């Protein structure tokens, strides 16, 4: 019984650490997603994070990261789209090309 409680505590602790890491590196995760997919939306990002990292985040977490990246000139919203779709800017591509070889 005590071992089960310890194991559950460890699992909960590791899940919390994983969630904190994802949130801390969310701008990088978003830029990596854009480098891989070229365009994406906030909902796509939320789905990818759930699938890849098994972490649930809200739009209230994703949109501020998107706005920061946009205000820093790393991404931009595509005009005239029915939902907010983002792409890397030239500055964002330059940054990512130092990490990946993207075209």
BELJOLIN-V308503 format. One record per backbone hydrogen bond with DSSP energy under -0.5 kcal/mol. NH is the residue of the N-H (numbers start at 1). CO is the residue of the C=O. E is the energy in kcal/mol with one decimal. If there is no record, write none. Layout:
BEGIN
nh->NH co->CO e->E
nh->NH co->CO e->E
END
This chain:
BEGIN
nh->5 co->1 e->-1.8
nh->6 co->2 e->-2.4
nh->7 co->3 e->-2.8
nh->8 co->4 e->-2.5
nh->9 co->5 e->-2.3
nh->10 co->6 e->-2.5
nh->11 co->7 e->-2.5
nh->12 co->8 e->-2.6
nh->13 co->9 e->-2.4
nh->14 co->10 e->-2.7
nh->15 co->11 e->-2.5
nh->16 co->12 e->-2.1
nh->17 co->13 e->-2.3
nh->18 co->14 e->-2.5
nh->19 co->15 e->-2.3
nh->20 co->16 e->-2.2
nh->21 co->17 e->-2.4
nh->22 co->18 e->-2.4
nh->23 co->19 e->-2.3
nh->24 co->20 e->-2.4
nh->25 co->21 e->-2.2
nh->26 co->23 e->-0.9
nh->29 co->25 e->-2.5
nh->30 co->26 e->-2.7
nh->31 co->27 e->-2.2
nh->32 co->28 e->-2.5
nh->33 co->29 e->-2.4
nh->34 co->30 e->-2.4
nh->35 co->31 e->-2.2
nh->36 co->32 e->-2.1
nh->37 co->33 e->-2.9
nh->38 co->34 e->-2.1
nh->39 co->37 e->-1.6
nh->40 co->86 e->-1.7
nh->42 co->84 e->-0.5
nh->45 co->41 e->-2.1
nh->46 co->42 e->-2.4
nh->47 co->43 e->-2.3
nh->48 co->44 e->-2.7
nh->49 co->45 e->-2.5
nh->50 co->46 e->-2.0
nh->51 co->47 e->-2.5
nh->52 co->48 e->-3.5
nh->53 co->49 e->-2.2
nh->54 co->49 e->-0.5
nh->54 co->50 e->-1.1
nh->55 co->49 e->-1.0
nh->57 co->55 e->-0.6
nh->61 co->58 e->-1.8
nh->62 co->58 e->-1.8
nh->63 co->59 e->-2.9
nh->65 co->61 e->-0.9
nh->66 co->62 e->-2.4
nh->67 co->63 e->-2.9
nh->68 co->64 e->-2.3
nh->69 co->65 e->-2.4
nh->70 co->66 e->-2.5
nh->71 co->67 e->-2.9
nh->72 co->68 e->-1.7
nh->73 co->70 e->-1.4
nh->74 co->69 e->-2.5
nh->75 co->69 e->-1.0
nh->76 co->87 e->-2.4
nh->78 co->85 e->-3.2
nh->81 co->78 e->-0.9
nh->85 co->83 e->-0.7
nh->86 co->40 e->-3.5
nh->87 co->76 e->-2.3
nh->89 co->74 e->-2.1
nh->93 co->89 e->-2.8
nh->94 co->90 e->-2.5
nh->95 co->91 e->-2.2
nh->96 co->92 e->-2.5
nh->97 co->93 e->-2.4
nh->98 co->94 e->-0.9
nh->98 co->95 e->-0.7
nh->99 co->95 e->-0.5
nh->99 co->96 e->-1.1
nh->100 co->96 e->-4.1
nh->102 co->100 e->-0.9
END
